[in-house]
């Protein structure tokens, strides 16, 4: 799933990302022998430097090794507006035809390796069927997240009605294409990034991809480089280094400095300084903060007992995985991470009990509707998980300083060796208190469509309330991994003075008991749901409408349906409720 905390909200985690603006061949841009100023800002992109390392980095774009030239199919086999997977060398690549031109790119999504041929295609763009990452099928560029890398692009020629493809054999093994990045920090600008998640790493890499030659400093409160946070609830025993999005060596090579254990405490907008908890401070030219959410702490008697745990970091995950097996565990909260953990431990623990807040009858009921909520309720109970939705926790009781039980509001006591708390998150924005940055009553930073919160200050991910482009610019907060990555790239472009509004289709996923639910769009305030398929049999699509307008989809076992609908939202080609009803009825 796309969540970072054991909570009902997703942290920094739910993706049209305007990733394809400007020249697609950044090699041409970066190899320019001139200096250029971006718009009216004073940020200089200095390309007048030695080219040897860049030329080495450029290999990531086209790769090296043995070159293959192969006839892969007939020209007539590739129809306009369609994709075709073909054998190339020892692997498979993806062909597509857009505006009469046949293009060839890598065949696997650079996020988790999903076969793109099973994804959704429209107007030269392909979306991954698993998690919605969007790629330009002509250039290979990643245009929407998750994932950091683009697809390899292959040369295509048509000879005597045959499609001939040319490319490096190495790209078949390493299908991820790292965009060329500047590695110099010769100029004196300092772009400071506070945070160590998806938004932070995407911001830093985008700055280097765009040729920024100033200093980039990423200050994280953790002791790790940015890692794949959605995996925390699925791979609790994973070594932290196995989750890293980039290695420390990679970041060092790109002159992206990482400061560990740095929790921001105060931002001085006038002095352009960030003060950290350890008393140190850092100046900046421009600032991007993406500090995510902090787990809400349980506030009942006994909360301080040993064995009461929260999930936020890889170290937390490792501790939980070590302590929970063969124990009687109680999970407080019915959000996605809580329910994923219930699924994870259902076969590993003596007992698993999930305690709700008393406000809903089923998990996910408010977000997905009661029918899907009931399906999840039944799925968990069939696996031996006990759910108590109508009686919230009153207190924790312990023995010898360790938790031993959970007392509910109805007086019932549930035995517990370990208690996992997932009752929500709060935005980590206290460092802005008194700084002059506008925040709403919940502590979210209010930003404009360029993610700007104040002069030279940009914010993104879980901590912001931003105007949703596809929702008439309604101010919303969404804590999704995909969205955080989009915000990181958008902020980087605007820090460089390249006005780039935040335009993205939110996309998230959750996996429980081997079944993945995928969700695209934003359905806050929906008033009607149309169902296709059978919810109870876990093969369905739920279409969400608000005031007659399609706003989101949630589906299981429906192929690339979520990605298909994301492409329609992206192009503002929304189906009417009447059309959807007719389509569903005709299928039945």
N, C-alpha and C positions, 0 to 999 in steps of 0.2 A: 504494500500500500504506500500511500504517499503521506506518511505522517511521521512526525518526529517525536512526539511525546505520547505517553500513555494517556490519551485523552480523546474526547469526542471531536475536537477540532484538529485539523491537520496543521503541522507547523512547517512553515517555510516551504511547505511541500505543495497543490492541485493544479493546455497550452494552446488569431493569426499573429505570430511573432514576426515583426518586420525585419527579419534577419537577412533579407536578400537585397536590401537597398545598396546602392553604390556599385562599384565595379566588382564583379564576381571573381575576377582574376586579381587577387590582392598581391600576387607576385609583381605584377606590373606597377601597382601603386607603391609598394615598399622598395622596389629597386630604382625608383625615380632618384635622380641625383639632385633634386631640389629640396628646399624646405618649404613647408606650407603652413599657413595659419588657418585653423579651423574656424570658419565664420568670424565673429567679431571678438571671440575670446582670445586670451593671450596664451593659450596652450599651443605649443609648437610640436608638430610631428616632424622630427628630424630624420630624414632618410639619407643624409649625406654622411655615410659611414662605411666601414668595411663590409663587404658583401659575402665574405666567405661563409660565415655561419648561417646567414639567411639562405644561401644557396644550398647549404646542407639541410636546413630545415625544410626547404622547398621540396625535398624528396618525400616529405610526408604527404604532399599534395598529389604527386604523380607516382611516387615510389620509384625504386630502382630494382635492379635484378633482371632476370631474363625477360625479354620482351616477346610477347605472343601476338601473332596476327592470325586470326581464324575466321572462317566462314561459319556463322552461327545459325542462320535461318534464311528463308526467302523474305524479300521485302514485303511481299503480300501477306506474310504471316503476322505482321504487326499493324493492327488497325488504328485509325485515328482515335485518340482519347482512351487508348487501352494499354495495358502492360502485358509483357510476356517474359517469362523466365527462361533463360537458355543456358546450355552448358558452355563453359569457356575455360579452356585448360583443364585444371583439376577441380574447378569449382563451378559455381553458378552466378550469373549476373542478371540484372534487371534491364530489359529494354522497354521503352515507351515511345509513343508517337504523339507529338504536340505541334499543332500548326504545320503539319506535313513533315516535320523533322523527327527522325528516329534518334534517340539518345540512349546511352548505356551507362549505368552506374552500378555500384555494389548492390548485392541482392539482400543484404541483411541490415536490420536496424542497428545503429551504433550504440544504442542503449543496452539492450540485453540480447541482441542477435536474432530478433524475430524475423522470419522470412517476409520480406516486403511484398512479395507477389500475393500474399493473402491479406494485404492491407487495402486501404481505400485510395483511389486515384481520381484526380480531377484537375483539369487545366494545368498540367505540367507539375503537379505536386502530388506526393505520395505520403500518406500517413500510416504509421506503424499500427498494426492491428492490436497490439498488446497494450501499449501505454500512450499512444497518440502522438509520438514524435513526428514532426513533419519535415520533409526534405524536398528540395527543388530537384525534380527528376531529370532536369536538363543539366544543371551545373553540379549537382551533388551536395550543395550547401544545406546545412541544417537550418531550418527556418522556424521551428518550434520545438520545444523540449518535451521530455527529458533527454539526457545525453549531452555530451560536450562536443562530439566530433561529427564531421560531415561524411558523406559517402565518396568513394573514389569515382572519378569520372573517366570513361574510356573513349578513345577515338573511334568514330564510326564512319564507314564509307559504304556507299552502295555501288556495286559493280555487277553489271549484267543481271540485275534483279536479285542479287544476293547481298545480305547484310554482312559486312566484314568488320570485325572489332579488333582493335589493337590496344594492348596495355601490358603492364608489368605482372608477371606471375606472382610476385610478392603480395600484391593487393588481394589475392584470393585467400591468403592465410590471415593477413591483417586487414580486415575490411573497414577498419576505422581510419579515417583520414583526418589527421590533425592539421588545422589551418596554419599557414605560416604566421609566425609571431615575431615581432620586434623583440630583441633581447637587450637593448641598450637602455641605460638610464642616465644619459649624458646631460640632459637638461635639468633644471633645478626645480621644476614643478613637483609637488608631492601630492599624490592622490591616495588618500587614506580610506581603507575599507574596514569597517568595524563589523565583525561577524566571520563565521567560518563554515557557512553552509553552501547550498547550491547557488544562491544569489551572489555570494562573495566570490566564489571561484569563477563563475560565468562573467561577472563584472571584470575581474582582473584579466582573464584571458581575452575578453573582447577589447579591452584597452590595448593590449599588446598586438592583437590581430589588426587593429586599426592604425598601428604604427606609432603609438604613444611612446615617447622616449624619456619621460620623466620617471620619478621614483614611484613605485607602487608598494604600499605597505598594507598587509592584511593582519589585523589584530584580532585574535580569537581568544575567548575566555577558556577554551579547552586546550588540551595538550596534543591535539591531532591536527593534521592538515584536513581540509574539507573531505568528508566521506559520504557514502551513499546512505543517508539517514533512513529512507524508507525500508531498508533491509533490517533495521534493528529488531523489529518485532518478528522477523522471519528467520533470522540467523543469529540468535542470541549468543551462541557460542563462538561466533566468528572472531578471529583475531582482528583488532582494529585496522591493522595494515592491509588486511584483505578487503576492507571496505573503502579504502582511499580512492578518491576520484582521480587524483594525480599524486605522484610520489613527491616527497620533499625535494628530491634531486631535480625533478622536472621543473618545479617552481623556482628553484635556485637558478637553474639554467636560463629561465626566462626573466630573471631579475625581478621576481615577485617575492618580496621579503615577507616572511611570516613571523609574527610575534605571538608566542604562546602564553597562556595564562594571563591574558590581559582583559580584565573586565572593565568596561567603560563606566565611569561614575559621573562625569560632567562634561558638557560641551560648551565652550565659550565661542559664540559666533563672532564676536567682535575681534577677539585675538586669534581666531581660527586655530583653536587648540582643543584637544581631547585629553582629559585627565583620567587616569586609570586607578583602580582600587589599590594598587601597590604603591601609589604616590608618584609614579612616573607620568610623563605627559608627552604628547606628540603633536607637532604642528602639521597643518595641512594646507594645500592650495584649494583642493576640493575634497568633499567628504561624502562617502556613501555608507549608510548604516543599514545592516540587515541582520539584526541580532536575534530574530526569532522569538519564540515564546518560552516562558518558564512554566513548569508544571504548577498548577494550583496546589497549595499545601492543604492537607486535611486538617481541619480545625475542630476536632472533637477530643474529649478526654482520652488519653492513651496514644495520641498521635506520635508521641516521641519514643515509643517503645521500639526495641530492636526488632528487625524483621519486617518493618514497614518500609516499602521500597517504591521508588519512582523510576520511570524509564525516560532517559533523556540522551544519554551518551553510550558509546560502545562499552565503557567500563561498567555502567549501570546494567547493560544487557548481559555482560559476562557474569556479573554478580547474581542477577536474577536467575540465569540459567544454571548456575552452580547451586543455588539454595533451594529451588523449587521442586525438582524431580523427587518423586516418591513422598511428597509432603501433601498436607491438606492446605490448599491455598484459597484465598478469597480475593477477588478482583473488584475494586470499587470503581464504578463507572461503566457505561455501556457504549462508549464511542468506538471508533474503528480499531484503534490500537488495543483497547481493552479486549474487544471481541477476537481480534487476531491472536492475542496472547492466550485467550481461553481456548481457542482452537489448537494452538501450538502445544499447550500443556494438557489437553484433554486426555491424551494417551500416555502421558509421562508422570502424572501426579496421582496420589491416592484419591483426591477429590478436588474439583474445581467448582467454586460457587461465585457467581457474578451478582453484584448488588447494584440495582439501579437507583435513580434519584427519586422515584415515586411520581415523576411528572409524565411518564409515558408508559404504555402497556407493553411495547416491544422495542428492541434496539433499533436505532436508525429511523424510527417512525416519523419524526418531524422532517427529516431530510428526504427520505425515500418513499414515505407513505406507509400506512399500516399493513397493507398486503405484503409488501416486501419485508417489512419489519417482522411480521408473523412468520414468514418463511425462514428468516434467520433464527428466530426464536426456536422454531421446531427443529431446525438443522442442528443447533447446539444441544438442545435437550436430547436429541436422538443419539448424540455422541457421549452422553453422560454428564454434560455440564448442567448444573442447576442454576436457574436464573430466578432471582427475586426482584421484581420490578416495582412492587408497591410499598416497600418498607425500607426507607433509607437507613444508613448507619447512624447510630446514636452515640456510641462510644466503643473504644477498644479496651480489652482487658488483657492483662499479662501475668506471667509468672517469671520471677527472677529477672526482671527487666526486659523480657522478650514477649512479643505478642502471643496470645494464646487463644483469643476469641474475638469475634465481632458481634456487638450487641446492636440489634436493630430497633427501630422506633416502635415496633409492635411487641417488644420485650424478648423476642427470640434471640438466642445466642448461637452463632455459627462458629464451630471450632476452626481455628486458623493457626498454622505454623508460620505462614508468610502472608502478608497483605500487600497487594500491588495496588497503588493508588493512581487512578486515571480519571480525575474529575474535571478536567479542562486545563487550559493554559491561560496565562496572562501575557500581554506583549511586554517584552523586555525593553522598555523605553524610559526608565527612570532617569537616565543620564540627560534627558532633554528637559527635565523639570526646571522651570525658571529660566530656560535658555531663550525663550521667545519663539519656539517652534510650536505651531498650532497642533493640538491633540484633541480628540473627542473624549467623551465622558468615560470611555472604557480604556483609555490610554493608548489608542492607536494614533499614529502620526497621520495627519491629513496632508495628502500630496495632490498635485495636479496631474494632468495626463502625461507629463514628462517625468513624473516621480520626484518632482522638486518640492522640497518642504520649506526651504529658505534659500537665500542667495548662496550659491556654491554648496548647498547641502541637499543630498538626494537620499531617499529611503526606499526600501522595498521588502518584499516577502511578507512574513506573518505580521509585521509590526505596522503595516500601513492600511489606511482607508483610501481607496483610489477610485477614480471614475471608470466604471465598466463600460467599455466602448460598445459592446453588443447589447447593453441594457439601458440605452438612452442616458449613458453617463451617470447612472445611479452610483452613489458612493458605497462601496462594499469592502469587506475584508474577507479574503479567502486564504486559508493556510495550506496551500498545496505545494508540493515539491516542484512540479512543472511550472507553476506560476512564479515561484521564487526565482527560478532560473531565467525566465523571461524578464523579470524585473531587473536582474543583474545585468543582462545585456542592454536593456533599454536605458538603464541608468548610466552605463558606460558611454553609450552614444551621446547622451545629453551632457555628460561631464565634459566631453570633447567638443561640445558646441554644435553637434549634429542633431538638430531637433527631430526626435523620434518618439512619437506618442506610444503609450502602452496599448497595443492592440493584440489581444490574445483570446483564444477560446479555452477556458479552464477545462482541465482533464485530470481525473484522478481514478484510482483503482484500489481495490482491496481484495485480498485472496484469503479465503477461509476454507479449510478442508478440501483443498485442491481446486476450488472453483473461484474464478476471478469475476468480480463485478466491475464493469467499466462505466464511467460517468463522464459525460461531456456537456459543457454549458454551465449555466447558473440558474437555479430554479427557486431562488428566494421568493417566498410569497406566492408559489404556484397555487392554482385553484382547481385544476383538473388534471387527471392522469389517464392516458389511454394505454392499454396493455396489448401487446402482440405476443402470442405464444402462451406458455403456461408457467406462471410464477412458481407454483408449488413443485413443478418438475424441474426447476432450475434451468429452463430454456425460454427466455423471454426478453422483451424490450419494453421498457416503460417510458412513455413520452410525456413530458411535463409541459403544461401550458399555463400561461398567466394572461388573463383577459383575452383569451382566444389566440394568443401568440405562442408559438413553440419556443421554449427556452432551454430545455435540457433533455438528455436521455440517460437512462441507466439500463444496463443489459448484462445478461449472463448467457454464455453459449450461443451468441448470435454473430459469430465471426467478427468482421470489422465494422459492424453496425455503428458503434459509438464513433469510430473514426470517420465513417461516411457522413454522419450527422454533423460532426465537428467541421468538416469541409463545407457543408451547406451553411452552417452558422457563419463561418469565416467569410463566405461570399454573399452573405445576406440573402440567401435563397431559401427562406424558411417555408416549410410546408404549412398549409392551413390545417386547422383542426378537421375541417370537412374532408380534405384530401386524405389526411391520415386515417380517418375513420373508414373512408371508402377503400383505401389500400389494405387496411387490416381485415376488413370484412371480406374483400375479394379473395384474400389468401385463405381465410377460414372456410 
